[in-house]
Amino acid sequence: MITKDKNQRVTRQRKIILDEICKVCCHPTAKQVYKMTKKKMPNIGLATVYRTLDFLEKKNLIIKLQSKNSVTKYDGNTSRHCHLICKLCGKIIDIFDIKKVKIDSDELKKSGFEPSLDFLEIHGICKKCKNC
């Protein structure tokens, strides 16, 4: 939810863009968000969508992800979960049971560093690409 800040206005565009991202279970690109938003706001510009996405990400209302070939995608689900990102096709898979994701590294243990698993991105190769 966008809260009123003395330096930032709660605009109709911001509300609609956030609503559109939050109602899909995929990870849309800015252009896909633009197409979804344009249905409700025919006069909205692509630049407004990009600025709004940056604003929403800075306010921690959405998550910004880098996919294949540095394609930026967005996630409206800011609950604690992990993203598995395929380096070949760009597919993003959500893992919500983050306790099942183990990071077992001798280097982590030696350093005494305890990782935060609030948002974790793991890049690799998905099952479909692996079998091709």
C-alpha atoms as a printed R data frame, in Angstrom:
    type eleno elety resid chain resno      x       y       z
1   ATOM     1    CA   MET     A     1  0.000   0.000   0.000
2   ATOM     2    CA   ILE     A     2  1.289   3.442  -0.891
3   ATOM     3    CA   THR     A     3  1.313   5.744   2.096
4   ATOM     4    CA   LYS     A     4  1.292   9.505   1.906
5   ATOM     5    CA   ASP     A     5  4.724  11.019   2.341
6   ATOM     6    CA   LYS     A     6  5.258  14.752   2.651
7   ATOM     7    CA   ASN     A     7  7.656  14.679  -0.319
8   ATOM     8    CA   GLN     A     8  5.746  12.201  -2.489
9   ATOM     9    CA   ARG     A     9  2.144  12.306  -3.653
10  ATOM    10    CA   VAL     A    10 -0.117   9.292  -3.839
11  ATOM    11    CA   THR     A    11 -1.167   9.502  -7.476
12  ATOM    12    CA   ARG     A    12 -3.756   7.564  -9.427
13  ATOM    13    CA   GLN     A    13 -0.994   6.280 -11.729
14  ATOM    14    CA   ARG     A    14  1.019   4.896  -8.814
15  ATOM    15    CA   LYS     A    15 -2.008   3.153  -7.344
16  ATOM    16    CA   ILE     A    16 -3.038   1.586 -10.663
17  ATOM    17    CA   ILE     A    17  0.485   0.443 -11.565
18  ATOM    18    CA   LEU     A    18  0.968  -1.113  -8.125
19  ATOM    19    CA   ASP     A    19 -2.450  -2.803  -8.335
20  ATOM    20    CA   GLU     A    20 -1.653  -4.208 -11.783
21  ATOM    21    CA   ILE     A    21  1.693  -5.665 -10.661
22  ATOM    22    CA   CYS     A    22  0.224  -7.126  -7.472
23  ATOM    23    CA   LYS     A    23 -2.662  -8.884  -9.195
24  ATOM    24    CA   VAL     A    24 -0.487 -11.007 -11.523
25  ATOM    25    CA   CYS     A    25  1.471 -14.054 -10.434
26  ATOM    26    CA   CYS     A    26  4.128 -13.620 -13.124
27  ATOM    27    CA   HIS     A    27  7.066 -11.223 -13.124
28  ATOM    28    CA   PRO     A    28  6.248  -8.601 -15.779
29  ATOM    29    CA   THR     A    29  8.664  -6.296 -17.565
30  ATOM    30    CA   ALA     A    30  8.060  -2.529 -17.611
31  ATOM    31    CA   LYS     A    31  6.582  -2.800 -21.107
32  ATOM    32    CA   GLN     A    32  4.178  -5.518 -19.934
33  ATOM    33    CA   VAL     A    33  3.170  -3.336 -16.965
34  ATOM    34    CA   TYR     A    34  2.646  -0.479 -19.425
35  ATOM    35    CA   LYS     A    35  0.308  -2.637 -21.556
36  ATOM    36    CA   MET     A    36 -1.635  -3.799 -18.476
37  ATOM    37    CA   THR     A    37 -1.937  -0.245 -17.129
38  ATOM    38    CA   LYS     A    38 -2.879   1.266 -20.494
39  ATOM    39    CA   LYS     A    39 -6.181  -0.643 -20.367
40  ATOM    40    CA   LYS     A    40 -7.213   1.411 -17.326
41  ATOM    41    CA   MET     A    41 -5.351   4.597 -18.198
42  ATOM    42    CA   PRO     A    42 -5.168   4.992 -22.008
43  ATOM    43    CA   ASN     A    43 -3.185   8.256 -21.770
44  ATOM    44    CA   ILE     A    44 -0.368   6.945 -19.579
45  ATOM    45    CA   GLY     A    45  3.116   7.122 -21.065
46  ATOM    46    CA   LEU     A    46  5.854   4.512 -20.920
47  ATOM    47    CA   ALA     A    47  8.182   7.012 -19.196
48  ATOM    48    CA   THR     A    48  5.608   7.439 -16.401
49  ATOM    49    CA   VAL     A    49  5.511   3.674 -15.937
50  ATOM    50    CA   TYR     A    50  9.321   3.481 -15.685
51  ATOM    51    CA   ARG     A    51  9.453   6.368 -13.175
52  ATOM    52    CA   THR     A    52  6.656   4.836 -11.124
53  ATOM    53    CA   LEU     A    53  8.303   1.409 -11.070
54  ATOM    54    CA   ASP     A    54 11.524   3.027  -9.781
55  ATOM    55    CA   PHE     A    55  9.523   4.895  -7.125
56  ATOM    56    CA   LEU     A    56  7.654   1.753  -6.010
57  ATOM    57    CA   GLU     A    57 10.886  -0.240  -5.831
58  ATOM    58    CA   LYS     A    58 12.601   2.451  -3.736
59  ATOM    59    CA   LYS     A    59  9.616   2.398  -1.358
60  ATOM    60    CA   ASN     A    60  9.957  -1.430  -1.113
61  ATOM    61    CA   LEU     A    61  6.458  -1.913  -2.521
62  ATOM    62    CA   ILE     A    62  7.714  -4.102  -5.376
63  ATOM    63    CA   ILE     A    63 10.854  -6.142  -6.068
64  ATOM    64    CA   LYS     A    64 13.092  -5.445  -9.056
65  ATOM    65    CA   LEU     A    65 14.736  -8.500 -10.645
66  ATOM    66    CA   GLN     A    66 17.394  -8.850 -13.335
67  ATOM    67    CA   SER     A    67 16.639 -11.713 -15.686
68  ATOM    68    CA   LYS     A    68 18.325 -13.084 -18.830
69  ATOM    69    CA   ASN     A    69 20.210 -10.480 -20.896
70  ATOM    70    CA   SER     A    70 19.695  -7.934 -18.080
71  ATOM    71    CA   VAL     A    71 15.933  -7.791 -18.695
72  ATOM    72    CA   THR     A    72 14.373  -6.089 -15.673
73  ATOM    73    CA   LYS     A    73 11.254  -7.722 -14.279
74  ATOM    74    CA   TYR     A    74  9.096  -6.779 -11.312
75  ATOM    75    CA   ASP     A    75  7.428  -8.717  -8.526
76  ATOM    76    CA   GLY     A    76  4.462  -7.292  -6.635
77  ATOM    77    CA   ASN     A    77  4.749  -9.934  -3.933
78  ATOM    78    CA   THR     A    78  7.102  -8.510  -1.309
79  ATOM    79    CA   SER     A    79  6.550 -11.316   1.178
80  ATOM    80    CA   ARG     A    80  9.581 -13.336   2.168
81  ATOM    81    CA   HIS     A    81 10.458 -15.646  -0.712
82  ATOM    82    CA   CYS     A    82 13.228 -16.776  -3.028
83  ATOM    83    CA   HIS     A    83 13.594 -16.340  -6.795
84  ATOM    84    CA   LEU     A    84 15.155 -19.000  -8.994
85  ATOM    85    CA   ILE     A    85 16.222 -17.270 -12.231
86  ATOM    86    CA   CYS     A    86 17.175 -19.253 -15.331
87  ATOM    87    CA   LYS     A    87 20.288 -17.873 -17.028
88  ATOM    88    CA   LEU     A    88 19.227 -19.288 -20.393
89  ATOM    89    CA   CYS     A    89 15.510 -18.528 -20.843
90  ATOM    90    CA   GLY     A    90 14.972 -15.906 -18.115
91  ATOM    91    CA   LYS     A    91 12.189 -17.840 -16.383
92  ATOM    92    CA   ILE     A    92 11.654 -16.831 -12.753
93  ATOM    93    CA   ILE     A    93 10.304 -19.335 -10.240
94  ATOM    94    CA   ASP     A    94  9.098 -18.285  -6.777
95  ATOM    95    CA   ILE     A    95  9.942 -20.447  -3.758
96  ATOM    96    CA   PHE     A    96  7.833 -19.454  -0.770
97  ATOM    97    CA   ASP     A    97  8.982 -22.086   1.710
98  ATOM    98    CA   ILE     A    98 12.315 -20.360   2.157
99  ATOM    99    CA   LYS     A    99 13.253 -22.604   5.106
100 ATOM   100    CA   LYS     A   100 13.787 -25.407   2.570
101 ATOM   101    CA   VAL     A   101 16.436 -23.348   0.770
102 ATOM   102    CA   LYS     A   102 19.720 -24.201   2.440
103 ATOM   103    CA   ILE     A   103 22.933 -22.285   2.112
104 ATOM   104    CA   ASP     A   104 25.614 -24.591   3.380
105 ATOM   105    CA   SER     A   105 29.022 -23.113   2.834
106 ATOM   106    CA   ASP     A   106 32.196 -23.643   4.806
107 ATOM   107    CA   GLU     A   107 33.246 -20.088   3.907
108 ATOM   108    CA   LEU     A   108 30.067 -18.667   5.477
109 ATOM   109    CA   LYS     A   109 30.644 -20.717   8.608
110 ATOM   110    CA   LYS     A   110 34.303 -19.666   8.868
111 ATOM   111    CA   SER     A   111 33.482 -15.990   8.450
112 ATOM   112    CA   GLY     A   112 30.695 -16.073  11.019
113 ATOM   113    CA   PHE     A   113 28.458 -14.363   8.479
114 ATOM   114    CA   GLU     A   114 24.770 -15.146   8.811
115 ATOM   115    CA   PRO     A   115 22.884 -14.519   5.575
116 ATOM   116    CA   SER     A   116 19.446 -12.935   5.553
117 ATOM   117    CA   LEU     A   117 16.994 -14.973   3.540
118 ATOM   118    CA   ASP     A   118 14.328 -12.296   3.219
119 ATOM   119    CA   PHE     A   119 14.942 -11.956  -0.520
120 ATOM   120    CA   LEU     A   120 17.244 -14.363  -2.241
121 ATOM   121    CA   GLU     A   121 18.004 -14.742  -5.949
122 ATOM   122    CA   ILE     A   122 19.552 -17.937  -7.209
123 ATOM   123    CA   HIS     A   123 20.707 -17.930 -10.826
124 ATOM   124    CA   GLY     A   124 21.057 -21.214 -12.661
125 ATOM   125    CA   ILE     A   125 19.427 -23.334 -15.351
126 ATOM   126    CA   CYS     A   126 15.770 -24.383 -15.177
127 ATOM   127    CA   LYS     A   127 14.583 -27.949 -15.763
128 ATOM   128    CA   LYS     A   128 13.252 -27.196 -19.272
129 ATOM   129    CA   CYS     A   129 16.531 -25.632 -20.475
130 ATOM   130    CA   LYS     A   130 18.587 -28.349 -18.800
131 ATOM   131    CA   ASN     A   131 16.716 -31.039 -20.740
132 ATOM   132    CA   CYS     A   132 17.177 -29.323 -24.127
